[in-house]
Every structure is written in structure tokens, then in C-alpha cells.
């Protein structure tokens, strides 16, 4: 498995919050709040190398040149439904970002991703797109989402997830080697039903209380 484009976020706060989320008795409220907090922390990491430009501003004392993010604003692209758990935390840091929604569900028999909704800004080619989903398991949904974004013109895509399985990373990198991954952990493997082990269960079910 190639790990060249896999960025493991080892910050102690991220790792601590992830451990709390893994606990099977964590409440829906607690799980949702932790996912939101980790989304904010991961946003710091995925945006660390955004380009800056110097602009003229005035402080209360004098004019100066100050750094601001260059180019058009970011686009956040959560994969529905669990990906929206990251969204509020990221928007708290970048409130001017645009949002693309990617509706996919996993067929329980084939484990393949099925599209049911896609809505994105028209100028993705000019923007950095941060695609997000808590779990990179089989990689089918992430691959399908990246393909949809590219079909709409996206050229600079970054993928953020909470947990990844080696199988999912390998699949995603085979299909989209140009898209770097940020994750809080790479777990052991997938089980026969395509769930990450040891994992934390189904993130969407735990977030919305539908299990």
C-alpha cells in the first residue's frame, strides 16, 4: 500500500477525542459533538499549506501589508450523510466557504456506492475542494465522490476522514492517486461486511441515532 499521500493527524487532541468516539456507550449527543470538534481540528491540518498573498490593510495605528488566503474561497464537500458531521466545525473556521453536497449510499449487497444527489458550486476548477467522510472503508463511496467532483471540473481535491482501512486507502489511491488523504487513524482491516476493525461502528447511525 502506498502511503505517500496519506497524512496521519497525530495531534494529541485529535487522538484523545477519537478514543472517546470509539467507546460503544458514547451517547449520540457526545458522538456528534466530538465529530464536530475533530472536524475543526482536521480543518487546521488540511488547510495548513494554503497559499497566502500580501494585501494592504489599515490597523488602528497605521497602514500595513498583511497575509490573507490567496485565490477563491474553499469548497467543503461532505459525502452524505455522515460527512455533514464535519461540516459545522470546518465552517466555524472558514465561514465563507461554499458547500457541495454529495449524496451516496452503500448498497448492502454489492457494497458499491449509489448516487442519489449531487449539488456543487459551478466554479470548482478555481477552488480547493475538501471532500469529507468519517470512514474510508472499502473506498467505494470516496472514489465515486471524487469522480463526481472531477467531472464537475475540480482539480485540487483533498480528502478528510476520521478512520481509514488499509483496503480503502489502497482502492482510493489506485483510482485517485492525485488526491491526498488526511486521517486520524489507519485501523487494522475490514470485516466481511465492509466495516472497519476495530473502528467505531457506523458513523452515520451513531451520529443520527438510527442504529
N, C-alpha and C positions, 0 to 999 in steps of 0.2 A: 504493500500500500504506500503510495506516495503521500508524504506529509508536507511537502514544500509549501503549499498554500493553505495549511491548517494552522491557525493561530489559537493556541490554548491559553485562555484567560485564567491565570493562576492567582489573581488578586485575592487576598485573604477574605475580604468581604463577600466576594462572589462565591468562593468555595464554602464559606460558612452558610450563606443563605441557600445554596444548592443542597447542602446536607439537611437543612431544615425541611426543604421541599420534598426530599426523598422519603421522609418519615410517613408511614402509611396512615397514621392517625392525625396528620395535619389537617386542620379544618379547611373548608372551601375558602372562607374569608382569608385565612392565613396564607394558603397556597396562592391565591390571587394577588394578595399584597406583595408577597415575596417575588412573584414573577414580574410584577410591575417594577419593583426595586432593582432586580437583576437586569431588567431591560434597560434601565437608566445607566447602570454601571457598564453594561456591554456597549452601550452607545458611546461612552467615552473612548472605549478601545477601538471600535470600528471607524471612528472619525479622527483618530489620532494624527493621521498624515494628510488631512485635507489641506489643499493649497491655500495660502494666505496672500493678501495683497495689501499694500500700504495706502491708506486713504487719509484725506485731510479732515480733521475734526477740530472742534474748539472745546477745551476744558474751561472751567470757570476762571482760570488764570491766564491761559494763552493758547494760541493755535498749536497743533502738533500733527505729525503723521502717526497713525495708529494701525495695527493689523486687524483686518477683517477677513472672513472666509471669502475666497475669490469665486467668481462664476455664479451660476444659478443655484438656488437652494436645493437641498436634498429631497429625494422622494423616498418615503418609507413604504415598503410593500409587504404587509403581513399576509401570510397564507392562512385563509380562514379554515377553521375558526380559531384554533388555539394561538395563532400568530398575533392576534389582536391583544393578547396578554402583555406583549412587549410594548405595544404602541403608546400608551399613555406615558410611560416612563421616558420613552425616547422623545415624544412631543414636548414633554416638560423641559427638555434641554434644547430642542430645536423646534420651537412653536411655529415657525414659518415654513416648515417642511410640508410638501404636498404628500398625499397618501394615495397609493394604488392598492386596490383590494383584489386578491386572487382567491377565488372560490374553488377549492378542490376537496374531494373526499376519496378515501381509500376503499376500493371495492373489497369486501371481506373475503371473497373467494380468490381473486387473482392478485390482490394487494397492489393493483395498478391504480394510478391517480386518475380520477374522472373530473373533468372541468364542469362547473355549473355556473360560474360567474367570473367576469373579469372587467375591471374598470380602472383606467390609469390616466394620468395626465398625457397630453398629446406630445409633449416635447421631451420624452425620456432620453433621447440621444444626447441632450445637452446637460443631463443631470447624473449625479451619483445616486444609484438606487440601492437602498439597503433592504434586501429581502430577509424576512424573518419567520421562523417557525421554531417552537421549542424543541422539537425532536427531529433529528436526522437519522431515521431508522433504516428502511430499505433504500431511501433516496429517491423513490419514485415521484413523490409529490414535489420535492425540491427540484428535481430535474425538469418536471413538467412546468413548474412555475418559472424557472429560469428561461426555458424555451419560449414561454408566452411573453415574457418581458423583452427578450431579444427580438421576437417577431414584431414588437411594437417599437423597436429601434434602440432599446437600451444597450449601451456599450460598456458602461462602467457599473458592474453589479458586484455587491458584496453580500455574503450570506451569513446571518447570525442565527445561532441555535443555542439551546441550553445544554443538550446532550447529543452526542453522536455515537453511532455504532461504526466499527471498522468497515462493515459491509456497505453501509450507507455512504461513508466517505469515499470508498473505492468506486462505487457506482456514480456518485456525483462528479468526482474528478475525471472519470472516463468520459462522461457526457459534456462536462463544462469545466475543463481544466483551467480556463481563464478566470473563473470566479473564485476568489479566496473565501475561506471559511473562518469564522470566529466561533468558538465554542467554549463552554465552561468545563467540559469533561468529555473524554472519549471512553466509553464503557467497554465491557468485555465482548459482547456479541448480541445477536438477535436470537430470540426463541423461534419455535416453529410457526408462531402466529405473527411474526414480524415485529414483536415488541423488544425494546432494548433491555438487556440484562446487565447489571441489576436494575438500572433505570429508576423510574418513579411512577410507572403505570401510564395511563392515557392522560396526557396533559390537558386535553380539551375536556374530558369527563371530570377531571379533578378541579378544573377551573370553573366550570359551569354547573357542577353538581348533577351530572347526567349519567353517572355510572350506576 
